[in-house]
Amino acid sequence: MIRITKYFKIHILTVILAIICLFSGYIKYFLIVYSAMLLHETAHLVAALWIGLRVSHITLYPFGVNLKLKNKMVYSVVDDVILYISGPLINIILSLVSLLVYTKYPREEIYLFYINNIALFAVNMLPAMPLDGGMILKKILTSKFGYDNTKIIMRILSMLCALLFAVAGIFVLYKTRVNFSVLLFAALLLGNVFTQQEKYDEKLVRELMFHNKKKGDRIRHLTVKEPIDYKKLVKKLDTKDYGIVYVLNSKGKIINILTETEIINNLTESNVTV
């Protein structure tokens, strides 16, 4: 992994891919595709910083561009929407601008930039997990119907989108004989439905972080042995009482004391992809 700046890294395989494109005459397409994806993720980065989240970095992989956050837990649905809509929004703006420019300067590069941005917008706004559109819909539905009901709804929608892309992928493959891209995208969506697992109970963590009506100064004392399983530990906390956790070693000696805030930080600060 090569660090370019504080917030940007590039995978060595991406460098190799760029070199291959350079010598094979496809460097123009490489730069256009990656510029659209990079601007998409940069918009997410700016939005994350604006709403107060801590950013790790953006990485240019050979298969795409990803933003890593140190913490994505926010209380406001509006902030959630801002975080996830920022990427598609910049793509639709760039596509409109490039289309206007293309009408005056009809160059292939400008048209390809338009196509890539409009495609990124359309795909990312699909109501499927883990796409931006799916994340936005999930946050809105959670505020209306609760976490558990929303989880079921989003799984059904994600499966339907994956199946539609699977049908489209089979058709494209039949027509072209070589284009597996749509079918591969369908497989990725479908795989996410069955393999994606929440790292923690988001509903519980939100309540612990933002519950402002705890009963007085009552404190609940808990003990836990190393190594700490933060996912299990957070379930022992109570939204009504303040929790203090004593960490014990194998001999039963207290080696650390954790507050709710420290537990939640350790649980959520795991470089989440946006």
Phi, psi and chi 1 to 4 in degrees:
 res  aa     phi    psi   chi1   chi2   chi3   chi4
   1 MET       -  129.4 -160.8   73.3   67.2      -
   2 ILE  -108.8  122.3  -56.6  170.1      -      -
   3 ARG   -86.0  122.3 -179.9  175.3  -71.4  -83.5
   4 ILE   -89.5  -52.1  -56.8  172.3      -      -
   5 THR  -137.0 -171.1   67.0      -      -      -
   6 LYS   -58.4  -38.5  179.0 -179.0  177.9 -179.2
   7 TYR  -107.7    1.6  -69.7  124.1      -      -
   8 PHE  -128.3  132.8  -67.5   92.9      -      -
   9 LYS  -129.8  157.7  -66.2 -178.7  179.4 -179.7
  10 ILE  -133.9  131.4 -176.8  167.5      -      -
  11 HIS   -73.1  144.2 -163.1  -81.2      -      -
  12 ILE   -60.4  -33.1 -173.3   63.6      -      -
  13 LEU   -67.9  -28.6  -68.8  178.8      -      -
  14 THR   -68.0  -38.3  -50.0      -      -      -
  15 VAL   -62.8  -43.1  176.5      -      -      -
  16 ILE   -63.5  -41.8  -64.7  172.9      -      -
  17 LEU   -62.1  -40.3  177.3   61.4      -      -
  18 ALA   -63.6  -39.9      -      -      -      -
  19 ILE   -65.5  -41.6  -66.1  171.7      -      -
  20 ILE   -61.7  -44.1  -67.0  172.5      -      -
  21 CYS   -64.3  -35.3  -70.4      -      -      -
  22 LEU   -63.5  -45.5  177.7   63.1      -      -
  23 PHE   -83.3  -15.6  -74.4   99.1      -      -
  24 SER   -98.6   -1.4   60.3      -      -      -
  25 GLY    87.8   12.2      -      -      -      -
  26 TYR  -108.8   14.1  -71.6   97.3      -      -
  27 ILE   -62.5  -32.4 -170.4   63.8      -      -
  28 LYS   -60.8  -44.7  175.0  174.1   65.8  175.8
  29 TYR   -69.9  -36.9  -56.6  101.9      -      -
  30 PHE   -59.3  -48.4  173.6   88.1      -      -
  31 LEU   -65.7  -38.6  -67.1  174.2      -      -
  32 ILE   -66.3  -46.5  -69.2  171.7      -      -
  33 VAL   -63.2  -46.6  170.4      -      -      -
  34 TYR   -71.4  -30.8  -91.9   84.8      -      -
  35 SER   -65.8  -39.9   61.8      -      -      -
  36 ALA   -65.4  -43.7      -      -      -      -
  37 MET   -68.2  -39.0  -68.2 -169.9  -65.3      -
  38 LEU   -66.8  -40.2 -175.5   57.7      -      -
  39 LEU   -66.1  -35.7  -72.2  166.5      -      -
  40 HIS   -59.4  -50.9  175.3  100.1      -      -
  41 GLU   -71.2  -32.6  -66.1  -59.9  -34.4      -
  42 THR   -63.9  -36.5  -58.8      -      -      -
  43 ALA   -63.5  -40.2      -      -      -      -
  44 HIS   -61.5  -41.6  -78.6  -49.4      -      -
  45 LEU   -60.9  -48.5 -176.2  148.9      -      -
  46 VAL   -61.2  -42.8  172.5      -      -      -
  47 ALA   -63.2  -41.9      -      -      -      -
  48 ALA   -61.4  -45.4      -      -      -      -
  49 LEU   -64.3  -37.1  -68.2  173.2      -      -
  50 TRP   -65.9  -37.8 -170.9   51.2      -      -
  51 ILE   -91.1    6.0   62.8  177.9      -      -
  52 GLY    94.5   13.5      -      -      -      -
  53 LEU   -84.9  159.5  -64.0  179.6      -      -
  54 ARG   -99.8  125.6  -75.5  173.7  -70.9  175.1
  55 VAL   -97.2  138.8  172.7      -      -      -
  56 SER   -89.1  -69.1  176.7      -      -      -
  57 HIS  -173.2  166.4   59.1  -86.5      -      -
  58 ILE  -107.2  132.7  -72.2  177.7      -      -
  59 THR  -118.5  132.1  -54.8      -      -      -
  60 LEU   -92.4  102.9  -80.3   69.8      -      -
  61 TYR   -94.0  162.4  -69.7  104.1      -      -
  62 PRO   -65.9  -18.9   20.0  -31.8      -      -
  63 PHE  -105.6    3.2   50.7   80.6      -      -
  64 GLY   156.0 -171.7      -      -      -      -
  65 VAL  -123.7  132.5 -178.5      -      -      -
  66 ASN  -129.3  140.7  -74.7  -38.8      -      -
  67 LEU  -101.0  131.0  168.5   65.6      -      -
  68 LYS  -108.3  129.6  -64.3  -76.2 -172.8  178.0
  69 LEU  -109.3  147.4  -62.9  176.9      -      -
  70 LYS   -79.5  -26.0  -67.2 -178.8  178.6  178.8
  71 ASN  -158.0  125.3 -171.9  -20.1      -      -
  72 LYS  -113.8   11.6   70.3  169.3 -176.0  177.3
  73 MET   -80.1  110.6 -174.2   61.5   64.9      -
  74 VAL  -126.4  153.4  -64.1      -      -      -
  75 TYR   -87.5  -38.3 -178.2   61.1      -      -
  76 SER   -79.4  132.3  168.4      -      -      -
  77 VAL   -63.2  -34.6  175.5      -      -      -
  78 VAL   -60.2  -43.9  174.1      -      -      -
  79 ASP   -63.1  -39.7  -76.3  -12.5      -      -
  80 ASP   -59.9  -46.0  -90.3  -36.6      -      -
  81 VAL   -63.8  -42.5  172.2      -      -      -
  82 ILE   -58.4  -43.1  -70.3  172.2      -      -
  83 LEU   -61.4  -46.0  175.5   62.2      -      -
  84 TYR   -89.2  -24.4  -70.7  103.0      -      -
  85 ILE   -81.5  -19.8 -163.5   64.1      -      -
  86 SER   -59.4  -41.3   55.3      -      -      -
  87 GLY   -63.8  -57.9      -      -      -      -
  88 PRO   -59.0  -34.3  -25.2   34.9      -      -
  89 LEU   -63.4  -43.7 -177.1   60.7      -      -
  90 ILE   -67.5  -31.8 -163.1   65.9      -      -
  91 ASN   -66.8  -41.7  -73.0  134.1      -      -
  92 ILE   -70.5  -34.7 -165.7   63.6      -      -
  93 ILE   -65.0  -46.1  -68.0  172.8      -      -
  94 LEU   -64.8  -35.8  -70.9  170.0      -      -
  95 SER   -66.8  -39.9   65.8      -      -      -
  96 LEU   -67.7  -41.8  -67.2  173.4      -      -
  97 VAL   -64.4  -45.6  171.2      -      -      -
  98 SER   -65.6  -32.3   56.3      -      -      -
  99 LEU   -67.4  -40.2 -174.0   59.8      -      -
 100 LEU   -65.1  -41.1  -70.4  173.1      -      -
 101 VAL   -65.5  -38.2  173.9      -      -      -
 102 TYR   -64.0  -32.0 -179.0   75.4      -      -
 103 THR   -64.4  -27.1   58.2      -      -      -
 104 LYS   -98.2  -32.6  -66.3 -174.6  177.7 -178.6
 105 TYR  -129.2   80.1  -54.7   97.0      -      -
 106 PRO   -70.7   78.9   27.0  -33.9      -      -
 107 ARG  -108.6  149.5  -65.0  176.8   58.4   88.5
 108 GLU   -61.1  -40.2 -178.3 -172.0   14.2      -
 109 GLU   -60.8  -41.1  -65.6   83.8   -4.7      -
 110 ILE   -67.5  -40.4  -61.8  173.3      -      -
 111 TYR   -65.2  -42.1 -178.9   72.8      -      -
 112 LEU   -64.6  -37.6  -71.0  173.6      -      -
 113 PHE   -63.5  -40.2 -172.2   67.4      -      -
 114 TYR   -61.2  -47.6  158.8   74.3      -      -
 115 ILE   -61.5  -44.6  -69.2  -64.4      -      -
 116 ASN   -64.6  -40.0  -85.6  -84.7      -      -
 117 ASN   -70.5  -40.9  -84.7  -74.6      -      -
 118 ILE   -68.0  -34.3 -159.2   71.4      -      -
 119 ALA   -68.5  -42.6      -      -      -      -
 120 LEU   -62.1  -40.4  -83.7  172.7      -      -
 121 PHE   -63.3  -49.4  170.2   78.8      -      -
 122 ALA   -63.0  -45.2      -      -      -      -
 123 VAL   -68.6  -44.8  170.4      -      -      -
 124 ASN   -70.4  -19.2  -85.3  -77.1      -      -
 125 MET   -90.1    2.9  -72.8  -53.1  -65.4      -
 126 LEU   -63.8  143.7  -70.1  171.9      -      -
 127 PRO   -80.9   54.5   31.9  -36.4      -      -
 128 ALA  -130.9  147.0      -      -      -      -
 129 MET   -83.7  141.5  -60.7  -68.7  -67.7      -
 130 PRO  -103.2   31.0   36.5  -33.0      -      -
 131 LEU   -69.5  160.8  -57.9  174.3      -      -
 132 ASP   -58.2  -42.7  -67.7  -34.6      -      -
 133 GLY   -61.6  -39.6      -      -      -      -
 134 GLY   -66.6  -39.2      -      -      -      -
 135 MET   -67.0  -40.2  -66.5  -58.8  -62.1      -
 136 ILE   -63.4  -47.4  -67.8  169.8      -      -
 137 LEU   -62.5  -39.4 -176.9   59.0      -      -
 138 LYS   -60.7  -44.8  176.3 -174.0  174.5 -177.7
 139 LYS   -64.6  -41.5  -56.2  -59.0  179.8 -178.2
 140 ILE   -67.7  -45.7  -65.1  173.4      -      -
 141 LEU   -65.2  -36.0  -69.3  179.0      -      -
 142 THR   -61.8  -38.3  -60.6      -      -      -
 143 SER   -69.5  -22.1   66.4      -      -      -
 144 LYS   -98.7  -42.1  -59.6  -67.1 -177.3 -177.5
 145 PHE  -116.6   -1.4  -56.5  108.9      -      -
 146 GLY    91.0  162.3      -      -      -      -
 147 TYR   -66.6  -47.6  179.4   79.2      -      -
 148 ASP   -66.0  -45.0  -65.7  -30.1      -      -
 149 ASN   -64.6  -40.7  -69.0  -29.5      -      -
 150 THR   -63.9  -37.6  -62.1      -      -      -
 151 LYS   -58.9  -41.3 -172.8  176.2 -179.7  179.3
 152 ILE   -68.1  -45.2  -63.8  171.9      -      -
 153 ILE   -60.2  -45.9  -65.3  171.0      -      -
 154 MET   -68.2  -32.6  -67.7  -49.8  -56.4      -
 155 ARG   -66.5  -40.6  173.8  162.8  -71.9 -165.8
 156 ILE   -65.7  -46.3  -67.0  172.0      -      -
 157 LEU   -62.7  -40.8  -71.1  174.6      -      -
 158 SER   -64.3  -40.1  -62.6      -      -      -
 159 MET   -65.8  -39.9  -71.8 -175.1   66.8      -
 160 LEU   -64.3  -43.9  -72.7  175.0      -      -
 161 CYS   -62.4  -41.6  -73.7      -      -      -
 162 ALA   -63.8  -41.0      -      -      -      -
 163 LEU   -68.1  -38.6  -68.5  173.9      -      -
 164 LEU   -63.6  -41.8  -73.1  173.6      -      -
 165 PHE   -69.3  -31.3  -91.3   90.7      -      -
 166 ALA   -64.3  -43.9      -      -      -      -
 167 VAL   -62.8  -45.6  172.2      -      -      -
 168 ALA   -63.4  -38.2      -      -      -      -
 169 GLY   -64.7  -40.3      -      -      -      -
 170 ILE   -63.9  -40.6  -67.0  171.1      -      -
 171 PHE   -64.2  -45.1  177.1   76.8      -      -
 172 VAL   -63.5  -41.7  170.4      -      -      -
 173 LEU   -64.8  -39.2 -178.8   60.6      -      -
 174 TYR   -63.8  -40.1  172.4   76.0      -      -
 175 LYS   -75.3  -39.5  -72.6  -66.9 -175.4  179.6
 176 THR   -96.9  -25.2   63.0      -      -      -
 177 ARG    72.4  -13.6  -56.1  -64.2 -178.5 -176.8
 178 VAL  -131.9  -16.8  -66.5      -      -      -
 179 ASN   -86.2  103.5 -168.6  -16.8      -      -
 180 PHE   -97.0   -0.4  -69.5   87.6      -      -
 181 SER   -60.8  -45.6   58.3      -      -      -
 182 VAL   -67.0  -40.7  179.4      -      -      -
 183 LEU   -65.8  -37.8 -158.4   56.9      -      -
 184 LEU   -65.5  -40.4  178.1   61.2      -      -
 185 PHE   -63.0  -40.4 -178.7   69.3      -      -
 186 ALA   -62.1  -40.4      -      -      -      -
 187 ALA   -64.8  -38.1      -      -      -      -
 188 LEU   -65.3  -42.0  -68.8  172.6      -      -
 189 LEU   -64.8  -44.8  -74.5 -179.4      -      -
 190 LEU   -67.2  -38.8 -165.5   59.9      -      -
 191 GLY   -63.6  -35.4      -      -      -      -
 192 ASN   -64.5  -34.4 -178.1   78.2      -      -
 193 VAL   -60.9  -40.5  173.1      -      -      -
 194 PHE   -94.5  -19.3  -64.4  104.0      -      -
 195 THR  -107.6  -21.5   61.4      -      -      -
 196 GLN   -68.5  124.5 -175.5   68.8   26.3      -
 197 GLN  -127.4  138.1  -66.4 -176.7  -10.5      -
 198 GLU   -68.2  135.7  -61.7  -67.7  -19.6      -
 199 LYS   -72.6  -18.6  -63.7  178.6 -179.4  178.6
 200 TYR  -163.1  165.2   47.8   83.9      -      -
 201 ASP   -75.6  100.7 -173.0  -26.8      -      -
 202 GLU   -60.5  -37.8 -173.1  173.2  -26.4      -
 203 LYS   -62.2  -45.9  178.6 -178.8  177.2 -178.1
 204 LEU   -65.7  -43.9  174.2   60.1      -      -
 205 VAL   -62.6  -39.9  172.8      -      -      -
 206 ARG   -61.0  -43.9  -77.8 -178.6 -175.1  -83.7
 207 GLU   -64.4  -39.9  -71.1  179.5   -6.4      -
 208 LEU   -66.0  -39.5  -72.2  169.6      -      -
 209 MET   -72.8  -37.9  -70.9 -179.9   68.8      -
 210 PHE  -117.7    6.4  -56.2  110.3      -      -
 211 HIS   -71.6  120.4 -160.8  -73.9      -      -
 212 ASN  -112.4   18.2   56.8    2.5      -      -
 213 LYS  -129.2   42.8  -67.0 -177.4  179.8  179.7
 214 LYS   -71.1  149.0  -64.6 -161.8  174.1 -171.4
 215 LYS   -74.8   98.5  -65.2  179.8  178.6  179.1
 216 GLY    58.3 -135.8      -      -      -      -
 217 ASP  -111.0   23.9  -62.7  -36.9      -      -
 218 ARG   -66.7  132.5 -158.9  165.5   71.2  177.0
 219 ILE  -119.3  136.5  -61.4  174.8      -      -
 220 ARG  -106.0  123.6 -171.9 -179.2 -177.2 -157.4
 221 HIS   -98.7  131.0  -61.4  -89.3      -      -
 222 LEU  -130.8  155.4  -59.2  167.9      -      -
 223 THR  -123.8  149.5   58.6      -      -      -
 224 VAL  -149.6  146.9   63.5      -      -      -
 225 LYS   -99.6  152.0  -69.7 -175.8  178.2 -178.8
 226 GLU   -73.5  150.7  -75.5 -163.6  -42.9      -
 227 PRO   -74.1  149.4   28.5  -34.3      -      -
 228 ILE   -86.0  127.4  -56.2  171.6      -      -
 229 ASP   -97.9   96.3 -173.7  -24.5      -      -
 230 TYR   -65.5  -28.6  -72.1   97.5      -      -
 231 LYS   -64.5  -41.0 -175.8  176.4  179.5 -179.7
 232 LYS   -77.4  -36.6  -69.9 -177.7  179.4  179.1
 233 LEU   -63.2  -41.2  177.7   58.0      -      -
 234 VAL   -65.2  -25.8   75.6      -      -      -
 235 LYS   -70.1  -19.0  -66.5  179.6 -179.7  179.1
 236 LYS   -84.0  -12.8  -62.7 -179.8  179.8 -179.2
 237 LEU   -77.0  158.3  -60.0  177.8      -      -
 238 ASP  -119.1  137.5 -163.3  -51.6      -      -
 239 THR   -74.4  -12.1   58.0      -      -      -
 240 LYS   -98.9  -23.0  -63.6  178.8 -179.1  178.8
 241 ASP  -119.4  152.9  -58.6  -33.2      -      -
 242 TYR   -79.2  136.1  -67.0   98.6      -      -
 243 GLY  -106.2  136.6      -      -      -      -
 244 ILE  -124.6  127.3  -62.4  -68.7      -      -
 245 VAL  -116.1  127.2  177.1      -      -      -
 246 TYR   -99.0  123.2  -58.0   91.9      -      -
 247 VAL   -92.7  124.5 -176.9      -      -      -
 248 LEU  -108.8  147.9  -49.8  178.2      -      -
 249 ASN   -88.6 -172.3   61.0   13.4      -      -
 250 SER   -65.1  -20.0   58.4      -      -      -
 251 LYS   -94.3    2.2  -63.6 -179.4 -179.4 -179.8
 252 GLY    84.0   12.5      -      -      -      -
 253 LYS   -91.3  138.1 -177.9  179.6  178.7 -180.0
 254 ILE   -71.5  121.0  -62.6  175.1      -      -
 255 ILE  -114.1  -10.1   57.1  174.6      -      -
 256 ASN  -164.1  154.7 -164.0   11.1      -      -
 257 ILE  -127.4  126.8  -60.9  175.7      -      -
 258 LEU  -114.3  139.5  -60.2  174.2      -      -
 259 THR   -94.3  170.2   64.0      -      -      -
 260 GLU   -56.9  -43.5  -77.4 -173.4    4.4      -
 261 THR   -60.4  -44.0  -58.9      -      -      -
 262 GLU   -65.1  -38.8  -69.7  172.1  -40.0      -
 263 ILE   -64.1  -46.0  -66.2  167.8      -      -
 264 ILE   -65.8  -39.7  -67.6  169.0      -      -
 265 ASN   -62.0  -43.2  -75.5  -18.3      -      -
 266 ASN   -65.9  -31.0  -82.8  -72.4      -      -
 267 LEU   -76.4  -40.3 -178.3   68.3      -      -
 268 THR   -94.4  -23.1   59.1      -      -      -
 269 GLU   -83.0   81.6  -70.7 -176.1   -0.1      -
 270 SER  -138.0   33.5   54.0      -      -      -
 271 ASN    53.4   73.2  -74.9  -13.4      -      -
 272 VAL   -81.8  137.2 -172.0      -      -      -
 273 THR   -84.4  136.5  -58.0      -      -      -
 274 VAL  -118.2      -  172.1      -      -      -
